[in-house]
Amino acid sequence: MSQIESLDCNLKPDNTHALESLDLSDSSETIKKIKITFPKEYVYTEYVLDEKEAQMSEFFKVLLSETIPDSDGYIRCELETISNDTFKYIYTYMKHYNGKPQEIVHKPLRSSNFEECVNDIWDYNFVKNFKIVDLIFISNACNYLNIQCLMHLCLSFVACKIRGKTEDEVREIFKMPENM
């Protein structure tokens, strides 16, 4: 079972994490919310990000600025290229930082111990138990959603894992055949 299948992110993938529309005291505007679904999945799952949480992603920022909410107050977004199993970790990260983009991991990496390379220990704890393949899936999804800080976090962790390794050790880490 992969890390993506087994990690409990402690966030339910439904609208229980949605902030209801808030009337701002000095304005009649409501906070925009994005409802994210996965049309290719067998089990219907949805996530809700409010306008502030969505600021970490350039993809969602553009969606917020160019789309009118439906009658329920949501901007609907169907992610066909990202699986629910991958997105739930991106969602966890975005919720944890409340949409505030984090500093990108400094390069070149300061150490082969990744814990010493991150600015926040939460980031290290977030990535440390993932399999390499799962980090690649998350990185690809972050590239699509344009979430640079998480993409760099995942790829920097992978780089740290292969730093100083021989060709054979790298092949083993990535489960690559010898004739490749």
N, C-alpha and C positions, 0 to 999 in steps of 0.2 A: 504494500500500500504506500503510495507516495505521500510526502509531507502535505501536499495540497489536499489530499483526501482525508488525512488524519488530524490535522491541526485544528483545534477548536479555537476560533477567533473570538469567542464570547460576545459576538454581535449577531443578533437574529437577522436573517436576510428577508426582512419584511418591512412594512411601513411602521413598525413600532419604534423605529429610530428616527422617524420623520419629525421635524418640528412643524407644528401646525402653522398655518398662516398667521403671522403676527401683525396686528395693526400697530404701526409706528406712531408714537404719540404726537409727533410733529408733522406727520404726513399720512396721506390716505393710501400710500403704496403698501403692498404686501411683499414679504420675502419670497422670491422665486424658489421653487424646488424642482429638482430633476428626479423623475422616476425612471430607474434603469431596469430594463428587463433583457432576457436572453431568449430570443425566439427559437433558437436551434436546440434548446435544452428540453428534456422530457418532463422535468418537473418545473412548474412555473415558480419563478423566484423574482422578487423585485427588491431593489434597494432604493432608498431615498436620500439624496444629498440636498442640503439647503444651499442657498447662494454662497454663503461664507465658506462652507466646506468644499464646494466645487472650485474655489479659486486656486487650488493647487494644480489643477489640470487646465492647460490651455484649450484643450478640446471642449471641456465643459464650459469654460468661460465664454468661448465663441457661441456655443449652443445657447447659453443664457442670454447673450446680447442680441442674438439674431432670431430667436424663436419666441412666439407668443404662447403663454400657458393655456392649457385647455380649460374647460368649464370647471374642472375640479381644482384648478390652480397649479397643476403640474405641467412641466415640460417633459414630454415622453421621449425616451431614448432607448432604442433597441440596439444592443451591442451584439452584432452577428459574428464578429471576428474574435471575440474574447469569451472564454467560458466562464460560467458562474464560479467554478472551482478556482479559477485564477483571480477573478475580480473580487471575491470576498476578502482576499488579503490586501488588495489595493484599497478597498473600502475601509478596512480596519485601519490602515495607515492614514488615510485621509481623515477619518473620524478622530483618530488619536491626536493629530496635529491641528484639527479643526480648520483645515484648509490652508494653513500657513505653510508655504513652501519652505523646506529646510535647506540648510547649507549643504552643498554638494561635497561629498567626501574629497578631501585634499589629495591631489595627485602630484607627483608620484606618492604611492602609499608610504607612510612613515615607518611601517613595521610589517612583519609577516603575521603578527598577532592583530587580527582585525579589530578587536576590542579597543586597541590603542589608536586606531585610525578614525573612529567615528566621534562625532561631537556630542552625541547623546547615547547613553548606554541602552536606552529603549530600542534604538535602531539596531544595535548589535544583537540584542535578545530577539528582535523580530526576525532577523535573517539567519541566525546561527543554526537552526534546526532544519532548514529547508534542504532538500536535495538540490544538487546543481541544476538538474533539468527543470525543476520547479522555479528556481530563480531566473532561468532563461525565459520561461513562459511569462513570469511576472514582468521581467524587463521588456520583453516584446510588447506586452499589453501597455506598459507605461510609455513605451515609445509611441504607440498608436494614440494614446490619450494625452501625450505630451506632458508627462509628470516626470520632469527631469531629475528631481532629487531622489525619488524612489528608484528610478531606472539606474542612476549612478550608484546608489547604495547597493543594489543587487549585483551589478556588474563588478563593482569594486570588491565585494565579498568573494565573487568567483575568481577574480584576479589574485586576490590574497591566497586563496586555496591552491592555485597552481604556481604561485611565485616560488622560484627556486627548484621546481620539480624537473625531473628528467622527462624526456619525450615519452618514455614508457609509462612513467607515473601519470602524466597528463592523459595519455590514452586510457589508462585504467580509470581515472576520475570521470572522464567523459564517456566511458564504455565504448570506445572507438575500436574498430577492428584494426589489426596490424597492417593490412594491405591498403589502408586509406591514405 
